[in-house]
Amino acid sequence: MLTGYFDESGTASTEQLCIVAGFVGNEAQWNGFIGDWIPALGHHRKNLHMTKLRWNRRYDKIVSDLARLGPIPHRYNLAPVRIGIWHRDFNELMKGKISETFANPYIICAVASVAVVMDEIAAPTDEVMFIFDRQEGRRAKAMEILHQTVFKFAKMDRRVKDIDFRPRHSTVCLDPADYLAFEAREYGIDSTSKKAQAAMPIAIADKGYGGILTREQVEDIANHYIEHGMVPGGVRKMSDQLAGALLKAGWTHSSIAKWKEKVWDAQ
């Protein structure tokens, strides 16, 4: 079984670029990573949280620490995935046109991350467990929506075992996801900045998956949501294509009806 750990950066509306990123690997790969990562963190630190580093006071030490930590996920061939969307594109093409229940920058990136893993990394016989950083406050609602809708859609692919949410302090496997999401956002906004340069070691890999969504891709996503009635105040409709896919995946007419009433119509 494969497990993907994902975190996010730049989700606030005041930010320029929203990123969801993480790494995917099997149990042996993650165990090897943990064995190297924990000692490399040092005795003074239980987890890595990029935004809490003292960038203005300890830059040289941070550069040294990140240079030591960055190569570790790649040493065990964990697959890096990063998906981004510019808030500008979201605001101009989606905001006010698409129901926020189904579309906000974070959810768009999270959905795309799941799709990339299933389409480009997972083999036909693989099962995949997705673990996202658990959020509190306002973003907790987005997480609940993600679990109710994305997991239900994702179950059209029987390889998806589950989507779970865990606090970052519960596992160091979310650390490189935090690192990669931070790097992707900083580099995307200004590749010459001191933070972007310091975080480069996590991005050095022969192969990565995903990228920042183009404006054309965002527009295509918006049109898809509108086509399915996912508009503010609109009556959402379940297409025959979606219903057929659910039935093909093993859902019954009864289970589709119950989910439609609970999630699709209620949101």
ABEGO torsion letter per residue (X at the ends): XBBBBBBBBGABAABABBBBBBBBBBAAAAAAAAAAAAAAAEAABABBBAAABBAAAAAAAAAAAAAAAAAAAAAAGBBBBBBBBBAAAAAAAABGABBAAABBAAAAAAAAAAAAAAAAABBAABBBBBBBBBBBEAAAAAAAAAAAAAAAAAAABAABABBBBBBAAABAAAAAAAAAAAAAAAAAABAABAAAAAAAAAABBABBBEEBBBAAAAAAAAAAAAAAGBBBGBBBBBBAAAAAAAAAAGBBAAAAAAAAAAAAAAX
